[in-house]
Amino acid sequence: MQPEAADPSHSAAPHAPIYRWECGCHRPPVLLATFDLTGRIEIAQEDRYWQVNGRVATHCPKCGKEHLLQLRLDPSVIATLPKPWREERQ
């Protein structure tokens, strides 16, 4: 019998789905960042990595077009966030 920690059915709380933010200038699309609906945006570029919350602007490395991503959160979503995140958004 394996310990419960090794059983994926007993894993920690589910994570919010991760979405892709893309520029459609090429096929396949160019990945600009990933984000979730809690407002966290993650950008990786070569040897650099950023985590930002709520709003970010970036340029497509292929075509140079500027893109803006602004995540507006519903107050009911903010109320469910852990305290440090909740305080940042009020």
Secondary structure, 3 states (H helix, E strand, C coil): CCCHHHCHHHCCCCCCCCEEEEECCCCCCEEEEEECCCCEEEEEECCEEEEEECEEEEECCCCCCEEEEECCCCHHHHHHCCHHHHHHCC
